[in-house]
Amino acid sequence: MKIYRYPERKTWPELVKRPVFEREEISGLIAEIFETVEKDGDEALIQFNKKFDQALTPQITVSETELDNAADEISEDLKKAIQQAKENISKFHAAQIAETEKIETTKGVICWRENRAVEKVGIYIPGGTAPLFSTVLMLAVPAQLAGCREIILCTPPDSNGNINPAILYTAKLCGITQVFKTGGAQAVAAMALGTESIPKVYKIFGPGNQYVVAAKEFAQRYGVAIDMPAGPSEVLVIADRQAVPEFCAADLLSQAEHGSDSQVVFITDDFKIFTSTMEAVEKQVKKLPRNDMACKALDHSLFILTDSIEKALDFSNLYAPEHLILALEDFETYIPAIGNAGSVFLGNYSCESAGDYASGTNHTLPTNAYARNYSGVSMDSFVKKITFQHLSKEGLKKIGKTIEIMAEAEGLIAHKNAVSIRLK
């Protein structure tokens, strides 16, 4: 842990910096992977599976039989949990579908917007130390609600060439059309370029490590859109004197266990809560099965004692966390002060895990300070908005002179003539 007591504001920009990776080295490797996938297609993915995941996969397409059998390989309790989470996620995202509203800007001039689904989307699901079937829900549910015609999924196989059955069960439940056994940057390359088996998509979604993030950014060179540059997970907890140290510690560790590159930040204005939470973290981390990863994450995480909650919120807005927890008595008072955050959890009982799994909000969120300029995944992520306008004869007369004057001032006479010829 990195411990700071009352750090001066001038030091904050240095404190909010995330770990930096050697981008040049990564970029070269990503370009190489894209080139190989473009040249060798499925065979490249089979070889990458063998190289990176020690997996033998003669076929990269998951068969219908594998999808059907997945339901028999997980418990009834897990199936019910996935179904309940799906209901809540569906309810929250369905409410985001906006009705079309036609606006008459001038008499006889009517403008409106309509949604159209992104026709082909690709979902990437990490599947290594933690197979994130919950992310299947978070991405496939809104894609299905939006009406995406083709929803494909890529995820890395285990050493036996199999996909975690919970991922397959959730994929089928959510209407995913095809699942493929490939992970990492090569999976992103396959969705961006297309192979013999994997169709080229228009937009790629999903979290991943630094290589997956770099691959998503690289994919944009091929005209493919991405949801956001979502990287290693992070949480920032702000606590006051009524916070429960054990709860705060559990929330910090829930992110730290994601991986050694995850980052957790704890800020409080109460010295007793400050010391008690650090003690609770040290006690709880010893009992975690993934404590090695959590401990590595804690090595570069921040514990900050400040003299006011207002300063804590100022620091948080500069940091722009993926997850922000306000373990505060009067949390509603501070909501207007939140400017930059992916998703916010209010009060002692709103654990971050609720948003990760089943409350209904989306857990695919901006990290690495991208909450300053990106939103988390929502229904809007899966649609394009097309504007329409209809001008009657009367409508064109009303605004025609305005258009003519503006077009002539810009020296675009053909633009002016398109109006003039109608007015005559």
DAZI-V148620 format. One record per backbone hydrogen bond with DSSP energy under -0.5 kcal/mol. NH is the residue of the N-H (numbers start at 1). CO is the residue of the C=O. If there is no record, write none. Layout:
nh=NH co=CO
nh=NH co=CO
//
This chain:
nh=2 co=301
nh=3 co=1
nh=4 co=303
nh=6 co=4
nh=6 co=305
nh=11 co=8
nh=12 co=8
nh=12 co=9
nh=13 co=9
nh=14 co=11
nh=15 co=11
nh=16 co=12
nh=17 co=14
nh=23 co=21
nh=26 co=22
nh=27 co=23
nh=28 co=24
nh=29 co=25
nh=30 co=26
nh=31 co=27
nh=32 co=28
nh=33 co=29
nh=34 co=30
nh=35 co=31
nh=36 co=32
nh=37 co=33
nh=38 co=34
nh=39 co=35
nh=40 co=36
nh=41 co=37
nh=43 co=40
nh=44 co=41
nh=45 co=41
nh=46 co=42
nh=47 co=43
nh=48 co=44
nh=49 co=45
nh=50 co=46
nh=51 co=47
nh=52 co=48
nh=53 co=48
nh=53 co=49
nh=54 co=50
nh=55 co=49
nh=56 co=159
nh=57 co=55
nh=62 co=179
nh=67 co=63
nh=68 co=64
nh=69 co=65
nh=70 co=66
nh=71 co=68
nh=72 co=69
nh=73 co=69
nh=73 co=70
nh=74 co=71
nh=79 co=75
nh=80 co=76
nh=81 co=77
nh=82 co=78
nh=83 co=79
nh=84 co=80
nh=85 co=81
nh=86 co=82
nh=87 co=83
nh=88 co=84
nh=89 co=85
nh=90 co=86
nh=91 co=87
nh=92 co=88
nh=93 co=89
nh=94 co=90
nh=95 co=91
nh=96 co=93
nh=97 co=94
nh=98 co=96
nh=103 co=111
nh=105 co=103
nh=105 co=109
nh=106 co=109
nh=109 co=106
nh=110 co=108
nh=110 co=390
nh=111 co=103
nh=112 co=388
nh=114 co=386
nh=116 co=384
nh=118 co=382
nh=119 co=117
nh=121 co=119
nh=121 co=150
nh=122 co=203
nh=123 co=152
nh=124 co=205
nh=125 co=123
nh=125 co=154
nh=132 co=126
nh=132 co=130
nh=133 co=131
nh=135 co=132
nh=136 co=132
nh=137 co=133
nh=138 co=134
nh=139 co=135
nh=140 co=136
nh=141 co=137
nh=143 co=139
nh=144 co=140
nh=145 co=141
nh=146 co=142
nh=147 co=143
nh=147 co=144
nh=148 co=143
nh=150 co=119
nh=152 co=121
nh=152 co=150
nh=153 co=178
nh=154 co=123
nh=155 co=180
nh=156 co=125
nh=158 co=162
nh=161 co=158
nh=167 co=164
nh=168 co=164
nh=169 co=165
nh=170 co=166
nh=171 co=167
nh=172 co=168
nh=173 co=169
nh=174 co=170
nh=175 co=172
nh=176 co=171
nh=177 co=151
nh=178 co=151
nh=180 co=153
nh=181 co=60
nh=182 co=155
nh=182 co=180
nh=187 co=183
nh=187 co=184
nh=188 co=184
nh=189 co=185
nh=190 co=186
nh=191 co=187
nh=192 co=188
nh=193 co=189
nh=194 co=190
nh=195 co=198
nh=199 co=197
nh=201 co=191
nh=202 co=120
nh=203 co=120
nh=204 co=225
nh=205 co=122
nh=213 co=209
nh=214 co=210
nh=215 co=211
nh=216 co=212
nh=217 co=213
nh=218 co=214
nh=219 co=215
nh=220 co=216
nh=220 co=217
nh=221 co=218
nh=222 co=219
nh=223 co=220
nh=224 co=219
nh=225 co=202
nh=227 co=204
nh=230 co=228
nh=231 co=229
nh=235 co=263
nh=236 co=323
nh=237 co=265
nh=238 co=325
nh=239 co=237
nh=239 co=267
nh=240 co=327
nh=243 co=240
nh=245 co=243
nh=247 co=244
nh=248 co=244
nh=249 co=245
nh=250 co=246
nh=251 co=247
nh=252 co=248
nh=253 co=249
nh=254 co=250
nh=255 co=251
nh=255 co=252
nh=256 co=252
nh=257 co=253
nh=258 co=255
nh=259 co=256
nh=262 co=259
nh=263 co=233
nh=265 co=235
nh=266 co=302
nh=267 co=237
nh=268 co=304
nh=269 co=239
nh=271 co=269
nh=274 co=270
nh=275 co=271
nh=276 co=272
nh=277 co=273
nh=278 co=274
nh=279 co=275
nh=280 co=276
nh=281 co=277
nh=282 co=278
nh=283 co=279
nh=284 co=280
nh=285 co=281
nh=286 co=282
nh=287 co=284
nh=288 co=285
nh=291 co=288
nh=294 co=290
nh=295 co=291
nh=296 co=292
nh=297 co=293
nh=298 co=294
nh=299 co=295
nh=300 co=296
nh=300 co=297
nh=301 co=298
nh=302 co=264
nh=303 co=2
nh=304 co=266
nh=305 co=4
nh=306 co=268
nh=306 co=304
nh=312 co=308
nh=313 co=309
nh=314 co=310
nh=315 co=311
nh=316 co=312
nh=317 co=313
nh=318 co=314
nh=319 co=315
nh=320 co=316
nh=321 co=340
nh=323 co=234
nh=324 co=343
nh=325 co=236
nh=326 co=324
nh=326 co=345
nh=327 co=238
nh=327 co=325
nh=328 co=326
nh=331 co=328
nh=333 co=330
nh=334 co=330
nh=334 co=331
nh=335 co=331
nh=335 co=332
nh=337 co=334
nh=338 co=335
nh=339 co=337
nh=342 co=321
nh=343 co=322
nh=345 co=324
nh=347 co=326
nh=350 co=347
nh=351 co=349
nh=354 co=351
nh=355 co=351
nh=355 co=352
nh=356 co=352
nh=357 co=353
nh=358 co=354
nh=359 co=354
nh=360 co=361
nh=365 co=363
nh=369 co=320
nh=370 co=367
nh=371 co=320
nh=372 co=369
nh=373 co=370
nh=374 co=370
nh=377 co=364
nh=381 co=378
nh=382 co=379
nh=383 co=380
nh=384 co=116
nh=386 co=114
nh=386 co=384
nh=388 co=112
nh=390 co=110
nh=392 co=108
nh=392 co=390
nh=396 co=392
nh=397 co=393
nh=398 co=394
nh=399 co=395
nh=400 co=396
nh=401 co=397
nh=403 co=399
nh=404 co=400
nh=405 co=401
nh=406 co=402
nh=407 co=403
nh=408 co=404
nh=409 co=405
nh=410 co=406
nh=411 co=408
nh=412 co=407
nh=413 co=411
nh=416 co=412
nh=417 co=413
nh=418 co=414
nh=419 co=415
nh=419 co=416
nh=420 co=416
nh=421 co=417
nh=422 co=419
nh=423 co=419
nh=424 co=420
//
